[in-house]
């Protein structure tokens, strides 16, 4: 190619991949192996000592996974990436590099219910403490900062509400506090929003959702923006202090603007072990090739469905940032001009019982706990994904008792609207 920077669709198909040098295979092969042969003893020693890059053991890295990592890093505009077994695994590995027992991180209240549960309960056993802030009140993030704060965590498009977060404003808070901003970009995908362009230092995804896109493979990924100075103030010893397991090297000094991705691999993935299967990496890579086509169709369908619901007498309200009347429409036009995503919620006048009833009457929409599939999906969060929260917390997270969440797929929009119409009528 010429020196011009490839476009998004080209990167989605080609980034990180080359024909297999041995067989000439054009599709990235599945390297279904646990381990790799060393050239000699010196080669093995240099790999284990982080003096050379290469493959050792699939728990730490694999050639199929490496293509996936390079591709997502290119799409997000990052310096490097690490693929792991799930989105939840990505969050654990990221925060393990940043937090010591007793440390805090600030998180937006509007998050996926599983993340709220993970942050509130599971992380307590590590001694990591979450402090909640309101993404609609940027000052609440400033008020939450303490000397123990080590990171800020938000979603670009919040799950389940579909609200748009003001990434740049919260990035300013993070910069002032001297901590990295972590953005879960799962619902937007880099096709709609690239958080690094707006001040994010770390991006995470559940690859299970829109990037994979077909509801067949679990995966997660961490993207290092290469923008944060990990040596400042001694806050992040995992990166700035000598590592005894690697003969005293300092990751920040040795690896520069991709030190965080290296730390996640050699200190997190190596020891915690949430490795991504090469087969799943292959499936997700295949999905990413059609990401631009799918995401635009998702967004176009979602807007049509939201407009239909907004005019239906059984619907109390629709929360979709793509609607001109929505409170997040200004932020959607700023951050996601190609579309406001495919996941949103609406409230039914019949309350909790109407929500439970609706999901049982839909025929084309599948009732299950996932988003980002080619198929349209529906769930009643208050009775499922957010059921562990009390009523007040459900409402704060956008999952009140009358709320239904849709993940709009790529079917014909007329068929989706007809299915909703018959279910609402019933």
JOUR-V168299 format. One record per pair of residues at least 4 apart in sequence whose C-alpha atoms are under 8 Angstrom apart, sorted by sequence separation. I is the first residue (numbers start at 0). J is the second residue. D is the distance in whole Angstrom. If there is no record, write none. Layout:
i-><I	I>
j-><J	J>
d-><D	D>
This chain:
i-><5	6	7	8	9	10	13	19	20	24	38	39	40	41	42	43	44	45	46	55	56	57	60	61	62	63	64	65	66	67	68	69	70	71	72	73	84	85	86	87	88	89	90	91	92	93	94	95	98	110	111	112	113	114	115	116	117	118	119	120	121	122	123	132	133	136	137	138	139	140	144	154	157	158	165	166	167	168	169	170	171	172	173	174	184	187	188	189	193	194	195	206	207	208	209	211	229	230	235	236	242	243	248	249	250	251	254	257	258	259	260	261	262	263	264	265	266	267	268	275	276	277	278	279	280	281	282	283	284	285	286	289	290	291	292	293	294	295	296	297	298	299	300	301	302	303	304	305	306	307	310	321	324	327	328	329	330	331	332	335	346	349	350	351	352	353	354	355	356	357	361	372	379	380	381	382	388	389	390	391	392	393	394	395	398	410	411	412	413	414	415	416	417	418	419	420	421	5	9	18	19	37	38	45	46	55	56	60	72	73	83	84	98	110	116	117	118	122	123	134	156	157	173	174	184	187	188	189	194	195	206	207	208	211	229	230	235	237	241	242	243	248	250	251	253	262	263	264	265	267	268	275	309	320	323	330	331	348	349	378	379	380	381	388	393	394	397	398	410	18	19	37	45	46	54	72	83	122	133	134	156	157	173	195	208	229	233	241	242	268	308	319	320	322	347	370	380	393	394	18	19	46	54	72	82	108	132	133	156	157	173	195	207	241	242	251	254	309	318	320	321	331	347	359	369	386	393	17	18	19	46	47	54	72	132	155	156	184	194	207	230	240	241	242	250	251	309	319	320	331	358	385	18	19	46	71	119	155	184	207	229	230	240	241	308	365	367	368	390	17	69	118	119	154	155	170	184	207	229	239	240	321	364	365	366	367	368	390	16	68	69	118	132	153	155	169	206	207	238	239	250	320	364	365	366	367	68	131	182	205	206	207	238	239	250	305	363	364	365	366	381	68	130	205	206	238	239	364	385	68	205	206	305	67	204	205	368	203	204	306	368	182	203	204	302	305	321	381	37	64	180	181	184	185	203	321	380	381	382	35	36	180	181	182	183	184	185	202	203	302	320	358	380	381	34	35	179	180	181	182	183	184	185	201	202	238	302	319	358	380	381	34	35	179	180	181	182	183	185	188	201	202	230	238	358	381	34	151	179	181	186	188	201	202	229	380	33	34	104	106	108	150	185	186	200	201	379	380	33	102	103	104	105	106	107	108	109	185	200	238	319	355	379	380	32	33	100	101	102	103	104	105	106	107	108	109	185	199	200	237	318	319	354	378	379	100	101	102	103	104	105	106	107	108	200	318	377	378	87	99	100	101	103	105	107	151	153	155	170	171	200	317	318	355	377	378	99	150	151	152	153	154	155	156	158	166	170	317	342	377	98	135	140	149	150	151	152	153	154	155	156	157	170	195	227	316	317	342	376	377	134	148	149	150	151	152	153	154	155	156	167	225	226	315	316	341	351	375	376	30	134	137	141	150	152	154	155	156	166	167	225	314	315	316	375	376	30	137	140	144	155	166	224	225	314	315	375	376	30	166	224	225	314	315	374	375	29	223	225	313	314	372	374	375	28	105	313	371	373	374	375	27	223	313	370	371	372	373	374	155	223	308	371	373	105	222	27	105	155	221	299	301	298	301	375	298	300	301	295	298	105	110	295	297	298	103	104	110	297	102	103	104	105	106	107	109	101	102	103	104	105	106	107	111	112	294	354	102	103	104	105	106	107	110	111	294	354	104	109	110	111	179	353	354	109	110	351	352	354	15	16	350	351	15	98	109	350	351	364	14	15	97	349	350	363	15	97	348	15	347	364	14	15	346	347	363	14	219	346	347	362	13	218	345	346	361	344	345	361	11	14	344	345	10	344	361	218	343	344	361	217	218	342	343	360	10	11	216	342	343	10	341	342	341	342	357	360	216	341	357	7	215	216	341	211	212	211	210	211	213	211	212	211	212	207	210	211	206	210	212	210	293	209	149	209	190	190	191	190	301	300	301	300	304	300	303	307	297	313	297	300	304	296	297	300	304	90	296	75	89	74	89	74	293	76	86	75	77	86	87	75	76	86	75	76	85	86	85	86	85	93	89	88	89	85	86	87	89	84	85	86	84	85	86	83	84	85	82	83	82	83	98	82	83	97	81	82	96	80	81	97	80	81	96	80	96	192	79	80	191	192	78	79	191	77	78	79	191	77	78	191	75	77	78	191	76	77	191	191	72	71	72	68	187	187	186	186	214	162	186	161	162	163	214	160	161	162	213	214	160	161	212	213	214	212	213	208	209	210	212	213	208	209	208	209	163	207	208	162	165	96	164	96	163	163	93	96	92	96	95	93	92	92	78	79	161	78	81	92	161	80	79	161	162	81	160	161	7	81	159	160	161	156	158	159	160	83	88	158	159	186	85	84	83	84	85	83	84	82	83	84	82	49	48	48	59	59	59	58	59	58	64	64	67	58	63	67	58	59	58	61	64	67	57	58	63	64	67	63	159	160	159	160	159	160	159	160	159	31	30	31	29	29	29	28	27	113	116	112	113	112	12	11	12	11	12	11	11	8	11	8	7	112	109	110	108	109	108	109>
j-><9	10	11	12	13	14	17	23	24	28	42	43	44	45	46	47	48	49	50	59	60	61	64	65	66	67	68	69	70	71	72	73	74	75	76	77	88	89	90	91	92	93	94	95	96	97	98	99	102	114	115	116	117	118	119	120	121	122	123	124	125	126	127	136	137	140	141	142	143	144	148	158	161	162	169	170	171	172	173	174	175	176	177	178	188	191	192	193	197	198	199	210	211	212	213	215	233	234	239	240	246	247	252	253	254	255	258	261	262	263	264	265	266	267	268	269	270	271	272	279	280	281	282	283	284	285	286	287	288	289	290	293	294	295	296	297	298	299	300	301	302	303	304	305	306	307	308	309	310	311	314	325	328	331	332	333	334	335	336	339	350	353	354	355	356	357	358	359	360	361	365	376	383	384	385	386	392	393	394	395	396	397	398	399	402	414	415	416	417	418	419	420	421	422	423	424	425	10	14	23	24	42	43	50	51	60	61	65	77	78	88	89	103	115	121	122	123	127	128	139	161	162	178	179	189	192	193	194	199	200	211	212	213	216	234	235	240	242	246	247	248	253	255	256	258	267	268	269	270	272	273	280	314	325	328	335	336	353	354	383	384	385	386	393	398	399	402	403	415	24	25	43	51	52	60	78	89	128	139	140	162	163	179	201	214	235	239	247	248	274	314	325	326	328	353	376	386	399	400	25	26	53	61	79	89	115	139	140	163	164	180	202	214	248	249	258	261	316	325	327	328	338	354	366	376	393	400	25	26	27	54	55	62	80	140	163	164	192	202	215	238	248	249	250	258	259	317	327	328	339	366	393	27	28	55	80	128	164	193	216	238	239	249	250	317	374	376	377	399	27	79	128	129	164	165	180	194	217	239	249	250	331	374	375	376	377	378	400	27	79	80	129	143	164	166	180	217	218	249	250	261	331	375	376	377	378	80	143	194	217	218	219	250	251	262	317	375	376	377	378	393	81	143	218	219	251	252	377	398	82	219	220	319	82	219	220	383	219	220	322	384	199	220	221	319	322	338	398	55	82	198	199	202	203	221	339	398	399	400	54	55	199	200	201	202	203	204	221	222	321	339	377	399	400	54	55	199	200	201	202	203	204	205	221	222	258	322	339	378	400	401	55	56	200	201	202	203	204	206	209	222	223	251	259	379	402	56	173	201	203	208	210	223	224	251	402	56	57	127	129	131	173	208	209	223	224	402	403	57	126	127	128	129	130	131	132	133	209	224	262	343	379	403	404	57	58	125	126	127	128	129	130	131	132	133	134	210	224	225	262	343	344	379	403	404	126	127	128	129	130	131	132	133	134	226	344	403	404	114	126	127	128	130	132	134	178	180	182	197	198	227	344	345	382	404	405	127	178	179	180	181	182	183	184	186	194	198	345	370	405	127	164	169	178	179	180	181	182	183	184	185	186	199	224	256	345	346	371	405	406	164	178	179	180	181	182	183	184	185	186	197	255	256	345	346	371	381	405	406	61	165	168	172	181	183	185	186	187	197	198	256	345	346	347	406	407	62	169	172	176	187	198	256	257	346	347	407	408	63	199	257	258	347	348	407	408	63	257	259	347	348	406	408	409	63	140	348	406	408	409	410	63	259	349	406	407	408	409	410	192	260	345	408	410	143	260	66	144	194	260	338	340	338	341	415	339	341	342	337	340	148	153	338	340	341	147	148	154	341	147	148	149	150	151	152	154	147	148	149	150	151	152	153	157	158	340	400	149	150	151	152	153	154	157	158	341	401	152	157	158	159	227	401	402	158	159	400	401	403	65	66	400	401	66	149	160	401	402	415	66	67	149	401	402	415	68	150	401	69	401	418	69	70	401	402	418	70	275	402	403	418	70	275	402	403	418	402	403	419	70	73	403	404	70	404	421	279	404	405	422	279	280	404	405	422	73	74	279	405	406	74	405	406	406	407	422	425	282	407	423	74	282	283	408	282	283	283	283	284	286	285	286	286	287	283	286	287	283	287	290	290	373	290	234	294	290	291	294	294	407	407	408	408	412	409	412	416	407	423	408	411	415	408	409	412	416	203	409	189	203	189	204	190	409	193	203	193	195	204	205	194	195	205	195	196	205	206	206	207	207	221	219	219	220	217	218	219	221	217	218	219	218	219	220	218	219	220	218	219	219	220	235	220	221	235	220	221	235	220	221	237	221	222	237	222	238	334	222	223	334	335	222	223	335	222	223	224	336	223	224	337	222	224	225	338	224	225	339	340	222	222	223	220	339	340	340	341	369	318	342	318	319	320	371	318	319	320	371	372	319	320	371	372	373	372	373	369	370	371	373	374	370	371	371	372	327	371	372	327	330	262	330	263	330	331	263	266	263	267	267	267	267	268	256	257	339	257	260	271	340	260	260	342	343	263	342	343	190	264	342	343	344	340	342	343	344	268	273	343	344	371	273	273	273	274	275	274	275	274	275	276	275	245	245	246	264	265	268	268	269	269	275	277	280	272	277	281	273	274	274	277	280	283	274	275	280	281	284	281	380	396	396	397	397	398	398	404	404	277	277	278	277	278	281	281	281	384	387	384	385	385	287	287	288	288	289	289	290	288	291	291	291	396	395	396	395	396	396	397>
d-><6	6	6	7	6	5	8	5	8	7	6	6	6	6	6	6	6	6	6	7	6	5	7	6	7	7	6	6	6	6	6	6	6	6	6	6	6	6	7	6	6	6	6	6	7	7	6	8	6	6	7	6	6	6	6	6	5	5	7	8	8	7	6	8	7	8	7	6	6	7	6	8	5	8	7	6	6	7	6	6	6	6	6	6	6	5	6	5	7	7	4	5	6	5	8	8	8	7	6	5	7	5	8	6	6	5	5	7	6	6	6	6	5	5	5	5	6	6	5	7	6	6	6	6	6	6	6	6	7	8	7	6	6	6	6	6	6	6	6	6	6	6	6	6	6	6	6	6	7	7	8	7	7	6	6	6	6	5	5	6	8	5	6	6	6	6	7	7	7	6	8	8	6	5	5	5	6	6	6	6	6	6	5	8	6	7	7	6	6	6	6	6	6	6	6	6	6	6	8	5	5	6	7	5	5	7	7	7	5	8	6	8	7	6	7	6	8	5	6	8	6	5	5	7	7	6	8	8	5	6	6	7	8	7	8	7	8	7	8	5	8	7	8	8	8	7	6	6	8	8	6	7	7	5	6	8	6	8	7	8	8	5	5	6	5	4	8	8	7	5	7	6	6	6	6	6	6	7	6	8	6	6	6	8	7	6	7	4	6	7	7	6	7	6	7	7	7	5	8	5	8	6	6	5	8	8	5	7	5	7	6	8	7	5	6	5	8	7	7	5	6	8	7	8	7	8	8	7	7	7	8	8	8	6	5	6	6	8	7	8	7	8	5	8	6	8	6	8	5	6	6	7	7	7	7	7	8	5	8	6	6	5	6	8	7	8	7	8	7	8	7	8	7	7	8	6	7	5	6	6	8	7	7	6	6	6	7	8	7	7	7	6	7	8	7	8	7	5	6	6	8	6	5	5	5	6	5	8	7	8	5	7	5	6	7	7	7	5	6	6	7	6	7	6	5	5	8	6	7	6	4	7	7	7	6	7	8	7	5	7	7	6	6	7	8	8	7	6	8	7	8	6	7	7	5	5	6	6	8	6	8	5	6	6	6	6	5	6	6	6	6	7	8	5	8	5	7	5	5	5	5	6	6	7	5	7	7	8	7	8	8	6	6	6	6	6	6	6	7	7	6	7	7	7	7	7	4	7	7	7	8	7	5	8	6	7	6	6	8	7	6	8	7	7	7	6	7	7	5	7	6	6	6	6	6	6	8	7	5	7	6	6	5	7	7	8	6	5	6	5	5	5	5	5	6	7	8	7	7	8	6	7	6	6	6	4	6	6	6	6	6	6	6	7	6	5	7	5	7	7	6	7	7	7	6	7	8	6	8	8	6	6	6	8	6	7	7	5	6	6	6	5	6	7	7	7	5	4	7	5	7	8	7	6	5	5	5	5	5	5	8	7	7	6	8	6	6	8	6	6	6	7	7	6	6	6	6	6	8	6	5	8	7	8	5	8	8	7	5	7	8	7	6	7	8	8	7	6	6	6	4	7	5	7	6	6	7	6	7	7	7	7	8	5	6	5	5	7	6	7	8	8	5	5	7	4	6	6	8	6	6	8	5	7	7	7	6	6	5	6	8	7	6	8	5	8	6	5	7	8	6	8	7	8	7	7	8	8	7	7	7	7	5	5	8	6	8	8	7	5	7	7	7	7	5	5	5	7	5	5	5	6	6	6	6	8	8	6	6	5	5	5	5	7	8	8	8	7	8	6	6	6	8	6	5	8	6	7	6	5	6	7	7	7	7	7	5	8	6	8	6	6	5	5	7	8	4	8	8	8	7	6	7	8	7	8	7	7	5	6	8	7	5	5	7	6	5	8	4	8	6	8	6	6	6	6	6	6	7	7	7	5	7	7	4	8	7	6	6	5	7	8	7	6	5	7	7	5	6	7	7	8	4	6	6	6	8	7	5	7	7	8	7	7	7	8	4	7	7	7	7	6	5	8	8	6	6	7	5	8	6	8	7	7	8	7	6	8	7	6	7	8	7	7	7	7	7	6	7	6	8	7	8	5	5	6	7	6	6	7	6	8	8	7	7	7	6	7	6	8	8	7	4	7	8	6	7	7	8	7	7	6	7	6	6	6	7	6	7	4	4	5	4	7	6	6	8	7	5	6	6	8	4	8	6	6	6	8	7	5	7	5	7	6	4	8	6	6	6	8	6	8	5	5	6	6	7	7	6	6	6	8	4	6	7	7	7	8	7	6	8	8	8	8	6	7	8	8	8	7	7	7	7	8	7	6	6	8	5	8	7	6	5	8	5	6	7	8	8	6	8	6	4	4	7	6	8	6	6	7	7	7	7	6	6	6	8	6	7	7	8	5	7	7	6	8	6	6	8	7	6	6	6	8	7	8	5	8	7	7	5	7	8	7	6	5	8	6	8	7	7	8	5	6	5	8	5	4	8	5	7	6	7	6	7	6	7	6	7	5	7	7	6	6	6	6	8	8	7	5	7	6	8	7	8	6	8	6	7	8	8	8	5	6	7	7	8	6	6	6	7	6	6	6	7	7	7	8	6	8	5	7	6	5	5	8	7	7	8	8	6	8	8	7	6	7	5	6	7>
